[in-house]
Amino acid sequence: MTQQEEMVRLTIAVPATLRALLKTSAKENDRSFSGEIVHCLKRGSGWLSDQEAAGDTVGAQAPAAGNENAARQGSVI
């Protein structure tokens, strides 16, 4: 991420088993619990390419507005 991005707070309910899995994964990846959730959301939504996710680049820049599908298809934006 090259620019400081505005952060928003979310409150969500998840199963206890998922919370435990995320806490374990966060510890293994040396991330905060919130950082792990953000990483998983970025990876799952296509914000991170498969290559970026494999390289563990949590701070990758978001696709430009309107180009979300290009990012999911692996195109360079």
PyMOL commands that set and color helices and strands:
alter all, ss='L'
color gray80, all
select helices_A, chain A and resi 16-28+33-45+50-54+68-72
alter helices_A, ss='H'
color red, helices_A
deselect
rebuild
show_as cartoon
